[in-house]
Amino acid sequence: MPLPFDFAHKGALAGVRPDTLAAKIIRGLVRNSGVNPTRIEDLLCGCAFPEGEQGLNMARMLVFLSRLPDCIPGATVNRWCGSSMQTLHMAAGSIAMGAGEVFICAGVESMSRIPMMGYNPLPNAKLYKENARIYMSMGKPQK
């Protein structure tokens, strides 16, 4: 079985586009769950760096790439390392308030194909000078 990542950028899946891989998994999920695709309220997809091959509204594109009905909306969520977990919170909240019953929650991040910090990081110079840790990944210890 291929590993999903390899830091040397030579893993079995390093050459696979993140949207292609996610769509294949979503198709399998829907098929194996037996859920009627017309019952799906929304497809939520977390992504820390939504650019390049995993850019734009990845969730909406995954609806089409997964061959789901085009009436299903999609929302891409960015909360850095917690992006895919946030999609679960959003779906659970919607279910709790009666705003739907069936959601697809996913996460996409290609560590092999999208560089860390994206292709063109442009931090705000004033903010960086005042508080450089704002631009660090989540989970870094405070000093």
TORTORDO-597196 format. One record per atom (N, C-alpha, C, O, CB): x, y, z; residue in one letter. Coordinates in steps of 0.001 Angstrom, whole numbers. Glycine has a CB too. Layout:
// TORTORDO-597196
<<X Y Z> 'a'>
...
//
This chain:
// TORTORDO-597196
<<847 -1180 0> 'm'>
<<0 0 0> 'm'>
<<892 1242 0> 'm'>
<<1819 1331 805> 'm'>
<<-963 -1 1226> 'm'>
<<624 2210 -896> 'p'>
<<1461 3413 -932> 'p'>
<<1209 4296 275> 'p'>
<<85 4395 768> 'p'>
<<1208 4202 -2213> 'p'>
<<2263 4931 740> 'l'>
<<2127 5889 1844> 'l'>
<<1578 7200 1291> 'l'>
<<1901 7552 157> 'l'>
<<3498 6121 2567> 'l'>
<<762 7937 2043> 'p'>
<<182 9175 1536> 'p'>
<<1170 10328 1423> 'p'>
<<885 11319 751> 'p'>
<<-940 9585 2412> 'p'>
<<2332 10214 2074> 'f'>
<<3295 11308 1987> 'f'>
<<4710 10765 2095> 'f'>
<<4945 9669 2603> 'f'>
<<3036 12355 3086> 'f'>
<<5630 11554 1609> 'd'>
<<7049 11223 1698> 'd'>
<<7789 12539 1603> 'd'>
<<7684 13243 598> 'd'>
<<7505 10206 569> 'd'>
<<8530 12876 2633> 'f'>
<<9177 14181 2684> 'f'>
<<10245 14375 1619> 'f'>
<<10672 15505 1382> 'f'>
<<9783 14385 4027> 'f'>
<<10685 13305 972> 'a'>
<<11673 13424 -98> 'a'>
<<11008 13675 -1449> 'a'>
<<11683 13677 -2479> 'a'>
<<12532 12162 -165> 'a'>
<<9695 13886 -1454> 'h'>
<<8932 14162 -2668> 'h'>
<<9047 13032 -3696> 'h'>
<<9007 13276 -4902> 'h'>
<<9400 15468 -3286> 'h'>
<<9188 11811 -3217> 'k'>
<<9272 10694 -4152> 'k'>
<<8393 9529 -3715> 'k'>
<<8629 8390 -4118> 'k'>
<<10715 10232 -4290> 'k'>
<<7384 9805 -2895> 'g'>
<<6454 8767 -2472> 'g'>
<<5578 8318 -3624> 'g'>
<<5542 8961 -4673> 'g'>
<<5592 9261 -1323> 'g'>
<<4879 7227 -3433> 'a'>
<<4040 6642 -4477> 'a'>
<<2953 7596 -4965> 'a'>
<<2493 7475 -6101> 'a'>
<<3405 5369 -3969> 'a'>
<<2536 8541 -4126> 'l'>
<<1462 9454 -4507> 'l'>
<<1953 10880 -4788> 'l'>
<<1138 11777 -5004> 'l'>
<<420 9487 -3416> 'l'>
<<3261 11097 -4789> 'a'>
<<3800 12445 -4981> 'a'>
<<3430 13036 -6337> 'a'>
<<3362 14258 -6475> 'a'>
<<5306 12422 -4833> 'a'>
<<3193 12205 -7328> 'g'>
<<2853 12691 -8661> 'g'>
<<1363 12842 -8898> 'g'>
<<944 13181 -10005> 'g'>
<<3415 11776 -9683> 'g'>
<<553 12596 -7873> 'v'>
<<-900 12659 -8028> 'v'>
<<-1402 14024 -7559> 'v'>
<<-1059 14486 -6471> 'v'>
<<-1594 11515 -7232> 'v'>
<<-2210 14653 -8388> 'r'>
<<-2794 15940 -8013> 'r'>
<<-3670 15779 -6783> 'r'>
<<-4364 14769 -6662> 'r'>
<<-3609 16532 -9175> 'r'>
<<-3663 16747 -5860> 'p'>
<<-4484 16627 -4653> 'p'>
<<-5980 16551 -4954> 'p'>
<<-6709 15834 -4269> 'p'>
<<-4216 17796 -3736> 'p'>
<<-6442 17275 -5963> 'd'>
<<-7869 17222 -6292> 'd'>
<<-8260 15866 -6875> 'd'>
<<-9353 15366 -6608> 'd'>
<<-8225 18336 -7279> 'd'>
<<-7383 15279 -7660> 't'>
<<-7638 13956 -8227> 't'>
<<-7723 12907 -7127> 't'>
<<-8620 12065 -7133> 't'>
<<-6541 13581 -9236> 't'>
<<-6793 12958 -6189> 'l'>
<<-6765 11990 -5095> 'l'>
<<-8003 12135 -4207> 'l'>
<<-8630 11139 -3847> 'l'>
<<-5487 12164 -4258> 'l'>
<<-8350 13365 -3856> 'a'>
<<-9518 13601 -3001> 'a'>
<<-10801 13142 -3687> 'a'>
<<-11663 12539 -3047> 'a'>
<<-9622 15090 -2633> 'a'>
<<-10933 13420 -4971> 'a'>
<<-12143 13026 -5702> 'a'>
<<-12293 11510 -5731> 'a'>
<<-13400 10993 -5586> 'a'>
<<-12111 13578 -7137> 'a'>
<<-11200 10804 -5913> 'k'>
<<-11265 9339 -5930> 'k'>
<<-11739 8805 -4574> 'k'>
<<-12550 7880 -4516> 'k'>
<<-9883 8741 -6287> 'k'>
<<-11235 9387 -3498> 'i'>
<<-11626 8961 -2150> 'i'>
<<-13097 9283 -1898> 'i'>
<<-13818 8465 -1325> 'i'>
<<-10737 9645 -1082> 'i'>
<<-13548 10458 -2316> 'i'>
<<-14948 10844 -2115> 'i'>
<<-15879 9927 -2908> 'i'>
<<-16914 9505 -2392> 'i'>
<<-15170 12315 -2530> 'i'>
<<-15522 9616 -4159> 'r'>
<<-16341 8678 -4940> 'r'>
<<-16473 7346 -4214> 'r'>
<<-17565 6782 -4140> 'r'>
<<-15732 8460 -6339> 'r'>
<<-15365 6842 -3679> 'g'>
<<-15387 5581 -2940> 'g'>
<<-16217 5683 -1674> 'g'>
<<-16948 4751 -1340> 'g'>
<<-13976 5151 -2594> 'g'>
<<-16118 6792 -968> 'l'>
<<-16892 7006 250> 'l'>
<<-18388 6948 -38> 'l'>
<<-19135 6257 654> 'l'>
<<-16527 8352 885> 'l'>
<<-18815 7675 -1059> 'v'>
<<-20240 7711 -1398> 'v'>
<<-20707 6330 -1849> 'v'>
<<-21765 5860 -1429> 'v'>
<<-20516 8760 -2503> 'v'>
<<-19927 5689 -2694> 'r'>
<<-20285 4352 -3182> 'r'>
<<-20367 3345 -2034> 'r'>
<<-21339 2597 -1935> 'r'>
<<-19264 3874 -4227> 'r'>
<<-19366 3323 -1178> 'n'>
<<-19318 2331 -102> 'n'>
<<-20313 2605 1019> 'n'>
<<-20745 1675 1700> 'n'>
<<-17933 2274 471> 'n'>
<<-20680 3863 1220> 's'>
<<-21635 4191 2284> 's'>
<<-23069 3873 1876> 's'>
<<-23925 3642 2730> 's'>
<<-21521 5666 2658> 's'>
<<-23327 3860 589> 'g'>
<<-24674 3603 100> 'g'>
<<-25600 4803 215> 'g'>
<<-26794 4692 -66> 'g'>
<<-25264 2455 840> 'g'>
<<-25062 5958 628> 'v'>
<<-25901 7142 761> 'v'>
<<-26353 7609 -626> 'v'>
<<-25602 7540 -1598> 'v'>
<<-25141 8276 1504> 'v'>
<<-27577 8075 -687> 'n'>
<<-28098 8643 -1925> 'n'>
<<-27435 10008 -2117> 'n'>
<<-27630 10889 -1279> 'n'>
<<-29673 8764 -1889> 'n'>
<<-26666 10218 -3176> 'p'>
<<-25947 11495 -3354> 'p'>
<<-26852 12718 -3352> 'p'>
<<-26397 13811 -3017> 'p'>
<<-25176 11466 -4641> 'p'>
<<-28107 12566 -3714> 't'>
<<-29015 13723 -3715> 't'>
<<-29366 14175 -2299> 't'>
<<-29926 15257 -2125> 't'>
<<-30295 13387 -4479> 't'>
<<-29052 13380 -1297> 'r'>
<<-29304 13749 106> 'r'>
<<-28155 14562 704> 'r'>
<<-28295 15106 1800> 'r'>
<<-29533 12492 946> 'r'>
<<-27022 14654 3> 'i'>
<<-25857 15373 524> 'i'>
<<-26139 16870 511> 'i'>
<<-26426 17452 -535> 'i'>
<<-24583 15048 -308> 'i'>
<<-26055 17483 1685> 'e'>
<<-26335 18914 1826> 'e'>
<<-25180 19791 1348> 'e'>
<<-25393 20843 745> 'e'>
<<-26648 19236 3272> 'e'>
<<-23948 19341 1626> 'd'>
<<-22783 20178 1332> 'd'>
<<-21530 19319 1354> 'd'>
<<-21476 18298 2040> 'd'>
<<-22662 21347 2346> 'd'>
<<-20542 19732 612> 'l'>
<<-19214 19126 664> 'l'>
<<-18281 20185 1225> 'l'>
<<-18077 21233 611> 'l'>
<<-18733 18615 -759> 'l'>
<<-17720 19910 2383> 'l'>
<<-16821 20842 3066> 'l'>
<<-15413 20280 3004> 'l'>
<<-15192 19116 3338> 'l'>
<<-17261 21083 4547> 'l'>
<<-14464 21093 2579> 'c'>
<<-13093 20608 2430> 'c'>
<<-12112 21583 3083> 'c'>
<<-12072 22763 2735> 'c'>
<<-12746 20414 936> 'c'>
<<-11331 21082 4022> 'g'>
<<-10309 21896 4661> 'g'>
<<-9028 21886 3844> 'g'>
<<-8652 20863 3272> 'g'>
<<-10036 21400 6078> 'g'>
<<-8363 23030 3793> 'c'>
<<-7100 23151 3063> 'c'>
<<-6316 24332 3642> 'c'>
<<-6803 25463 3654> 'c'>
<<-7350 23343 1521> 'c'>
<<-5108 24061 4119> 'a'>
<<-4296 25118 4736> 'a'>
<<-3729 26099 3714> 'a'>
<<-3621 27292 3995> 'a'>
<<-3160 24500 5524> 'a'>
<<-3369 25607 2536> 'f'>
<<-2823 26469 1483> 'f'>
<<-3625 26278 205> 'f'>
<<-3188 25562 -696> 'f'>
<<-1320 26164 1233> 'f'>
<<-4803 26913 113> 'p'>
<<-5642 26734 -1068> 'p'>
<<-5133 27538 -2265> 'p'>
<<-5645 28614 -2575> 'p'>
<<-7072 27132 -751> 'p'>
<<-4134 27000 -2915> 'e'>
<<-3592 27633 -4118> 'e'>
<<-3010 26562 -5022> 'e'>
<<-2870 25409 -4614> 'e'>
<<-2515 28693 -3759> 'e'>
<<-2675 26930 -6231> 'g'>
<<-2149 25966 -7186> 'g'>
<<-3181 24885 -7458> 'g'>
<<-4360 25183 -7653> 'g'>
<<-842 25345 -6671> 'g'>
<<-2754 23656 -7470> 'e'>
<<-3630 22517 -7773> 'e'>
<<-4694 22284 -6712> 'e'>
<<-5649 21546 -6951> 'e'>
<<-2807 21266 -7931> 'e'>
<<-4548 22889 -5566> 'q'>
<<-5556 22744 -4510> 'q'>
<<-6179 24100 -4202> 'q'>
<<-6644 24346 -3089> 'q'>
<<-4931 22130 -3228> 'q'>
<<-6180 24966 -5194> 'g'>
<<-6662 26324 -5000> 'g'>
<<-8099 26540 -5409> 'g'>
<<-8846 25604 -5693> 'g'>
<<-5810 27257 -5745> 'g'>
<<-8461 27824 -5427> 'l'>
<<-9822 28264 -5702> 'l'>
<<-10769 27615 -4695> 'l'>
<<-10379 27406 -3546> 'l'>
<<-10238 27914 -7161> 'l'>
<<-11992 27294 -5087> 'n'>
<<-12911 26640 -4156> 'n'>
<<-12801 25134 -4389> 'n'>
<<-13618 24538 -5092> 'n'>
<<-14398 27148 -4349> 'n'>
<<-11782 24538 -3789> 'm'>
<<-11497 23110 -3963> 'm'>
<<-12733 22258 -3690> 'm'>
<<-12994 21305 -4424> 'm'>
<<-10354 22680 -3040> 'm'>
<<-13489 22578 -2661> 'a'>
<<-14663 21777 -2301> 'a'>
<<-15665 21729 -3444> 'a'>
<<-16180 20658 -3767> 'a'>
<<-15333 22340 -1043> 'a'>
<<-15945 22847 -4050> 'r'>
<<-16914 22875 -5161> 'r'>
<<-16376 22096 -6360> 'r'>
<<-17130 21391 -7031> 'r'>
<<-17231 24338 -5576> 'r'>
<<-15090 22218 -6629> 'm'>
<<-14506 21453 -7740> 'm'>
<<-14559 19962 -7451> 'm'>
<<-14717 19159 -8370> 'm'>
<<-13051 21889 -7997> 'm'>
<<-14427 19580 -6172> 'l'>
<<-14501 18166 -5809> 'l'>
<<-15890 17594 -6053> 'l'>
<<-16024 16403 -6332> 'l'>
<<-14115 17977 -4352> 'l'>
<<-16922 18421 -5954> 'v'>
<<-18269 17962 -6300> 'v'>
<<-18266 17452 -7734> 'v'>
<<-18765 16360 -8007> 'v'>
<<-19318 19103 -6123> 'v'>
<<-17710 18229 -8645> 'f'>
<<-17692 17851 -10065> 'f'>
<<-16724 16698 -10331> 'f'>
<<-17061 15752 -11044> 'f'>
<<-17309 19058 -10929> 'f'>
<<-15522 16777 -9757> 'l'>
<<-14534 15719 -9981> 'l'>
<<-14979 14381 -9396> 'l'>
<<-14577 13322 -9879> 'l'>
<<-13197 16119 -9380> 'l'>
<<-15807 14433 -8358> 's'>
<<-16307 13208 -7729> 's'>
<<-17569 12687 -8412> 's'>
<<-18119 11657 -8022> 's'>
<<-16587 13454 -6255> 's'>
<<-18016 13408 -9429> 'r'>
<<-19220 13047 -10187> 'r'>
<<-20477 13041 -9317> 'r'>
<<-21367 12209 -9494> 'r'>
<<-19038 11679 -10828> 'r'>
<<-20532 13974 -8384> 'l'>
<<-21712 14143 -7545> 'l'>
<<-22692 15078 -8252> 'l'>
<<-22293 15798 -9167> 'l'>
<<-21327 14698 -6140> 'l'>
<<-23960 15084 -7850> 'p'>
<<-24918 16009 -8471> 'p'>
<<-24448 17457 -8325> 'p'>
<<-23992 17865 -7257> 'p'>
<<-26318 15841 -7842> 'p'>
<<-24564 18224 -9405> 'd'>
<<-24025 19593 -9371> 'd'>
<<-24853 20546 -8516> 'd'>
<<-24500 21719 -8392> 'd'>
<<-23933 20140 -10773> 'd'>
<<-25946 20070 -7924> 'c'>
<<-26725 20902 -7004> 'c'>
<<-26102 20936 -5605> 'c'>
<<-26530 21717 -4755> 'c'>
<<-28163 20388 -6920> 'c'>
<<-25090 20090 -5366> 'i'>
<<-24415 20078 -4066> 'i'>
<<-23421 21240 -4030> 'i'>
<<-22551 21336 -4895> 'i'>
<<-23687 18704 -3811> 'i'>
<<-23546 22124 -3033> 'p'>
<<-22571 23207 -2934> 'p'>
<<-21249 22692 -2366> 'p'>
<<-21129 21515 -2024> 'p'>
<<-23119 24346 -2058> 'p'>
<<-20295 23550 -2272> 'g'>
<<-19014 23188 -1676> 'g'>
<<-18382 24406 -1042> 'g'>
<<-18469 25511 -1577> 'g'>
<<-18073 22578 -2723> 'g'>
<<-17742 24205 105> 'a'>
<<-17070 25309 791> 'a'>
<<-15683 24851 1220> 'a'>
<<-15535 23826 1885> 'a'>
<<-17896 25797 2020> 'a'>
<<-14686 25608 841> 't'>
<<-13315 25331 1251> 't'>
<<-13031 26137 2521> 't'>
<<-13306 27335 2588> 't'>
<<-12291 25685 106> 't'>
<<-12480 25459 3516> 'v'>
<<-12258 26044 4837> 'v'>
<<-10760 26120 5109> 'v'>
<<-10033 25147 4905> 'v'>
<<-12977 25217 5940> 'v'>
<<-10305 27282 5570> 'n'>
<<-8901 27434 5897> 'n'>
<<-8760 27782 7368> 'n'>
<<-9118 28877 7800> 'n'>
<<-8244 28511 5015> 'n'>
<<-8236 26839 8125> 'r'>
<<-7896 27072 9527> 'r'>
<<-6549 26387 9785> 'r'>
<<-6329 25745 10812> 'r'>
<<-9026 26525 10502> 'r'>
<<-5672 26556 8813> 'w'>
<<-4342 25959 8836> 'w'>
<<-4420 24475 9193> 'w'>
<<-5166 23738 8550> 'w'>
<<-3440 26700 9833> 'w'>
<<-3684 24022 10183> 'c'>
<<-3627 22583 10494> 'c'>
<<-4966 22026 10956> 'c'>
<<-5168 20812 10931> 'c'>
<<-2583 22325 11564> 'c'>
<<-5868 22874 11368> 'g'>
<<-7174 22420 11840> 'g'>
<<-8270 22518 10799> 'g'>
<<-9450 22438 11141> 'g'>
<<-7571 23203 13035> 'g'>
<<-7909 22689 9537> 's'>
<<-8908 22931 8492> 's'>
<<-9913 21799 8334> 's'>
<<-11119 22043 8315> 's'>
<<-8221 23162 7183> 's'>
<<-9436 20574 8221> 's'>
<<-10390 19472 8018> 's'>
<<-11210 19227 9278> 's'>
<<-12384 18871 9176> 's'>
<<-9650 18181 7612> 's'>
<<-10634 19405 10454> 'm'>
<<-11399 19263 11694> 'm'>
<<-12490 20323 11765> 'm'>
<<-13587 20053 12252> 'm'>
<<-10472 19366 12923> 'm'>
<<-12198 21517 11286> 'q'>
<<-13207 22574 11283> 'q'>
<<-14399 22189 10412> 'q'>
<<-15532 22544 10739> 'q'>
<<-12597 23892 10793> 'q'>
<<-14172 21477 9317> 't'>
<<-15299 21054 8475> 't'>
<<-16235 20136 9261> 't'>
<<-17453 20200 9096> 't'>
<<-14788 20335 7199> 't'>
<<-15666 19282 10115> 'l'>
<<-16501 18407 10951> 'l'>
<<-17342 19221 11933> 'l'>
<<-18521 18936 12139> 'l'>
<<-15623 17402 11720> 'l'>
<<-16726 20231 12532> 'h'>
<<-17454 21096 13468> 'h'>
<<-18598 21824 12753> 'h'>
<<-19698 21950 13291> 'h'>
<<-16493 22120 14118> 'h'>
<<-18326 22294 11547> 'm'>
<<-19347 23005 10793> 'm'>
<<-20520 22080 10452> 'm'>
<<-21678 22460 10622> 'm'>
<<-18746 23595 9512> 'm'>
<<-20224 20872 9975> 'a'>
<<-21281 19928 9622> 'a'>
<<-22069 19519 10855> 'a'>
<<-23299 19467 10817> 'a'>
<<-20694 18692 8938> 'a'>
<<-21367 19228 11954> 'a'>
<<-22045 18824 13187> 'a'>
<<-22958 19936 13689> 'a'>
<<-24066 19663 14153> 'a'>
<<-21020 18450 14271> 'a'>
<<-22512 21172 13603> 'g'>
<<-23339 22300 14014> 'g'>
<<-24584 22432 13147> 'g'>
<<-25673 22702 13652> 'g'>
<<-22535 23586 13962> 'g'>
<<-24421 22240 11845> 's'>
<<-25571 22305 10935> 's'>
<<-26571 21201 11239> 's'>
<<-27780 21431 11241> 's'>
<<-25110 22204 9476> 's'>
<<-26059 19997 11497> 'i'>
<<-26935 18874 11835> 'i'>
<<-27671 19153 13143> 'i'>
<<-28871 18900 13249> 'i'>
<<-26124 17562 11943> 'i'>
<<-26952 19675 14141> 'a'>
<<-27551 19952 15449> 'a'>
<<-28678 20972 15353> 'a'>
<<-29650 20884 16102> 'a'>
<<-26488 20449 16418> 'a'>
<<-28565 21946 14439> 'm'>
<<-29632 22944 14330> 'm'>
<<-30653 22588 13273> 'm'>
<<-31499 23411 12922> 'm'>
<<-29047 24296 14025> 'm'>
<<-30583 21355 12754> 'g'>
<<-31589 20896 11803> 'g'>
<<-31426 21437 10405> 'g'>
<<-32392 21471 9641> 'g'>
<<-32922 21253 12294> 'g'>
<<-30230 21861 10050> 'a'>
<<-29972 22436 8735> 'a'>
<<-29383 21411 7764> 'a'>
<<-28694 21777 6811> 'a'>
<<-29032 23622 8864> 'a'>
<<-29650 20158 8004> 'g'>
<<-29169 19105 7114> 'g'>
<<-28836 17853 7881> 'g'>
<<-28677 17875 9101> 'g'>
<<-27957 19572 6341> 'g'>
<<-28731 16758 7152> 'e'>
<<-28433 15470 7780> 'e'>
<<-27200 14790 7206> 'e'>
<<-26535 14023 7901> 'e'>
<<-29611 14554 7640> 'e'>
<<-26885 15066 5934> 'v'>
<<-25786 14362 5269> 'v'>
<<-24792 15380 4707> 'v'>
<<-25143 16221 3879> 'v'>
<<-26325 13436 4135> 'v'>
<<-23559 15286 5169> 'f'>
<<-22491 16171 4717> 'f'>
<<-21266 15333 4385> 'f'>
<<-21075 14259 4957> 'f'>
<<-22155 17244 5792> 'f'>
<<-20451 15805 3484> 'i'>
<<-19133 15208 3267> 'i'>
<<-18118 16193 3817> 'i'>
<<-18098 17360 3427> 'i'>
<<-18866 14889 1737> 'i'>
<<-17276 15719 4727> 'c'>
<<-16210 16529 5303> 'c'>
<<-14892 15921 4858> 'c'>
<<-14690 14711 4966> 'c'>
<<-16311 16600 6870> 'c'>
<<-14006 16750 4364> 'a'>
<<-12744 16256 3818> 'a'>
<<-11615 17226 4153> 'a'>
<<-11838 18299 4713> 'a'>
<<-12849 16056 2288> 'a'>
<<-10427 16826 3803> 'g'>
<<-9255 17680 3937> 'g'>
<<-8274 17349 2836> 'g'>
<<-8088 16183 2488> 'g'>
<<-8598 17515 5322> 'g'>
<<-7651 18366 2293> 'v'>
<<-6684 18190 1201> 'v'>
<<-5460 19035 1508> 'v'>
<<-5576 20207 1867> 'v'>
<<-7304 18585 -187> 'v'>
<<-4299 18441 1367> 'e'>
<<-3049 19184 1490> 'e'>
<<-1952 18360 847> 'e'>
<<-1639 17269 1324> 'e'>
<<-2713 19506 2982> 'e'>
<<-1367 18858 -216> 's'>
<<-267 18157 -856> 's'>
<<1054 18743 -378> 's'>
<<1433 19850 -761> 's'>
<<-381 18241 -2394> 's'>
<<1739 17994 451> 'm'>
<<3045 18443 935> 'm'>
<<4123 18228 -120> 'm'>
<<5212 18793 -19> 'm'>
<<3420 17707 2224> 'm'>
<<3829 17424 -1119> 's'>
<<4794 17158 -2187> 's'>
<<4668 18138 -3342> 's'>
<<5661 18448 -4000> 's'>
<<4621 15750 -2701> 's'>
<<3467 18627 -3596> 'r'>
<<3220 19413 -4805> 'r'>
<<3029 20908 -4554> 'r'>
<<3172 21710 -5477> 'r'>
<<2013 18881 -5499> 'r'>
<<2707 21295 -3313> 'i'>
<<2525 22712 -2974> 'i'>
<<3571 23060 -1916> 'i'>
<<3618 22416 -868> 'i'>
<<1051 23010 -2452> 'i'>
<<4413 24070 -2171> 'p'>
<<5457 24389 -1190> 'p'>
<<4894 24933 119> 'p'>
<<3854 25591 132> 'p'>
<<6422 25395 -1777> 'p'>
<<5586 24654 1210> 'm'>
<<5197 25190 2507> 'm'>
<<5140 26711 2408> 'm'>
<<6054 27330 1862> 'm'>
<<6187 24737 3625> 'm'>
<<4108 27300 2916> 'm'>
<<3812 28741 2847> 'm'>
<<3323 29156 1456> 'm'>
<<3176 30349 1191> 'm'>
<<5059 29555 3221> 'm'>
<<3073 28206 578> 'g'>
<<2525 28526 -729> 'g'>
<<3574 29016 -1712> 'g'>
<<4773 28964 -1440> 'g'>
<<1458 29556 -589> 'g'>
<<3109 29491 -2851> 'y'>
<<4008 29907 -3931> 'y'>
<<4503 31338 -3799> 'y'>
<<5590 31659 -4280> 'y'>
<<3318 29752 -5245> 'y'>
<<3728 32202 -3156> 'n'>
<<4089 33612 -3135> 'n'>
<<3707 34256 -1795> 'n'>
<<2832 35121 -1751> 'n'>
<<3409 34351 -4297> 'n'>
<<4361 33835 -704> 'p'>
<<3993 34411 590> 'p'>
<<4359 35896 657> 'p'>
<<5483 36288 342> 'p'>
<<4683 33646 1730> 'p'>
<<3402 36697 1068> 'l'>
<<3611 38144 1176> 'l'>
<<3105 38631 2531> 'l'>
<<2052 39264 2605> 'l'>
<<2893 38899 18> 'l'>
<<3851 38339 3611> 'p'>
<<3391 38783 4923> 'p'>
<<3345 40308 5012> 'p'>
<<4108 41013 4350> 'p'>
<<4298 38222 6018> 'p'>
<<2446 40784 5833> 'n'>
<<2340 42210 6086> 'n'>
<<3571 42630 6883> 'n'>
<<3773 42148 7998> 'n'>
<<1016 42561 6848> 'n'>
<<4397 43517 6333> 'a'>
<<5670 43900 6954> 'a'>
<<5479 44501 8346> 'a'>
<<6245 44198 9262> 'a'>
<<6404 44895 6065> 'a'>
<<4468 45347 8510> 'k'>
<<4222 45980 9809> 'k'>
<<3825 44919 10846> 'k'>
<<4354 44908 11957> 'k'>
<<3110 47064 9687> 'k'>
<<2907 44040 10485> 'l'>
<<2468 42997 11405> 'l'>
<<3618 42050 11739> 'l'>
<<3768 41646 12892> 'l'>
<<1292 42215 10805> 'l'>
<<4423 41694 10753> 'y'>
<<5557 40803 10975> 'y'>
<<6539 41422 11961> 'y'>
<<7065 40731 12834> 'y'>
<<6263 40487 9649> 'y'>
<<6786 42719 11824> 'k'>
<<7718 43408 12719> 'k'>
<<7168 43448 14150> 'k'>
<<7920 43299 15113> 'k'>
<<7991 44841 12210> 'k'>
<<5862 43648 14279> 'e'>
<<5240 43731 15598> 'e'>
<<5077 42365 16264> 'e'>
<<5173 42251 17486> 'e'>
<<3893 44400 15485> 'e'>
<<4830 41327 15455> 'n'>
<<4520 40021 16020> 'n'>
<<4808 38926 14982> 'n'>
<<3884 38414 14349> 'n'>
<<3037 39963 16487> 'n'>
<<6050 38578 14812> 'a'>
<<6458 37622 13776> 'a'>
<<5826 36249 13943> 'a'>
<<5662 35529 12958> 'a'>
<<7954 37479 13776> 'a'>
<<5465 35867 15168> 'r'>
<<4917 34513 15373> 'r'>
<<3542 34340 14727> 'r'>
<<3064 33214 14586> 'r'>
<<4820 34208 16867> 'r'>
<<2903 35440 14336> 'i'>
<<1629 35362 13623> 'i'>
<<1784 34478 12383> 'i'>
<<836 33795 11997> 'i'>
<<1131 36780 13225> 'i'>
<<2938 34479 11767> 'y'>
<<3158 33733 10522> 'y'>
<<3720 32352 10734> 'y'>
<<4112 31691 9773> 'y'>
<<4073 34491 9631> 'y'>
<<3770 31900 11968> 'm'>
<<4246 30537 12251> 'm'>
<<3064 29569 12194> 'm'>
<<1910 29963 12357> 'm'>
<<4949 30465 13650> 'm'>
<<3374 28315 11962> 's'>
<<2331 27295 11943> 's'>
<<1662 27192 13301> 's'>
<<2230 27589 14319> 's'>
<<2907 25938 11532> 's'>
<<458 26658 13306> 'm'>
<<-266 26454 14557> 'm'>
<<474 25414 15400> 'm'>
<<1133 24521 14867> 'm'>
<<-1734 26005 14285> 'm'>
<<359 25540 16695> 'g'>
<<958 24556 17580> 'g'>
<<2362 24872 18048> 'g'>
<<2934 24111 18829> 'g'>
<<971 23264 16914> 'g'>
<<2932 25974 17591> 'k'>
<<4269 26352 18045> 'k'>
<<4161 26886 19467> 'k'>
<<3244 27651 19763> 'k'>
<<4915 27415 17094> 'k'>
<<5075 26502 20355> 'p'>
<<5008 26971 21749> 'p'>
<<5230 28479 21835> 'p'>
<<6028 29047 21089> 'p'>
<<6051 26239 22615> 'p'>
<<4527 29100 22737> 'q'>
<<4700 30539 22993> 'q'>
<<5929 30731 23868> 'q'>
<<6164 29928 24770> 'q'>
<<3428 31156 23678> 'q'>
<<6704 31750 23633> 'k'>
<<7878 32042 24435> 'k'>
<<7752 33385 25085> 'k'>
<<8654 33808 25807> 'k'>
<<9130 31985 23599> 'k'>
//
